[in-house]
Amino acid sequence: PAAPFSISIGGIPTSYTYAGTAPQSFSGFFQVNAVIPANAGPGNIPVVLVVGGVSSTSLNVAVR
C-alpha cells in the first residue's frame, strides 16, 4: 500500500516476512505473511492490519 502499515497478532505488534501483491490474484489484493509471536499463546488469536492509521476488521488465526 501507499500508506505505512503494521500488523498485530493477539494485540502484540509483529513482524512479517512478505508484504505485497498476492501471486495469481487480482489487482489490489494485498498479502501479508506475518510471524506469530512466541508469546501469543494458544487458541483463536485476533489478527489486525493497520494501514494509514485505519484498522482492519479483526480476523482470527488458530494457534496450538
N, C-alpha and C positions, 0 to 999 in steps of 0.2 A: 504493500500500500504506500501511498504518497506520504501519509502521516506516520509518526512514530507509533510503535505498538509494544505491548507487553502481554505476558500470559501468566496466569496463576493457577495452581492446582491445589485444591484444599485451602485456599487463602494464602498459599505460600508462593511468592514470586519464583519463577523457574526459568531455566534456560531452554534453548531449543537447538536442534541440530540442522533444521532446514526450515526456511520460510520463503514461499514463492508460489509460482503457478503450480497447479496440480497436473501431473503428467496425464495426457489423454483425457483432459477435461475441457469444459467450455470456458470461454473468455470471462475473466472477472472472478473466477473461483480461486480462493486463496487457501493454501495448505500450510499448516504448521506442524512439524514433528517435534513435540516437546519431550523433555526429560522429566519423568515423575520423581519428585523429591524423595529422598530416602526416608524423611520423617513425615511423609504424607499419611501413613497408616493405612490399614486395610478397609475395604468397603467401597461404596459408591461415592467417589470423591468429585466435587464440583470443579469444572474447568471453566475459566472465564478469560476471554481475549479482550483486551482494551486497545482500540485503535483511535488515535487522535483524541483521547480522553473520553471516548464513548465505549461503554461496556457491552459485550455481547450478552445474549441470554445464556444463563448458566446451563451447561450440559454436564453429564457425569461420565467418569471413566471408572471401570471396575478394577480395583486393586486387591491382590491377595497377599 
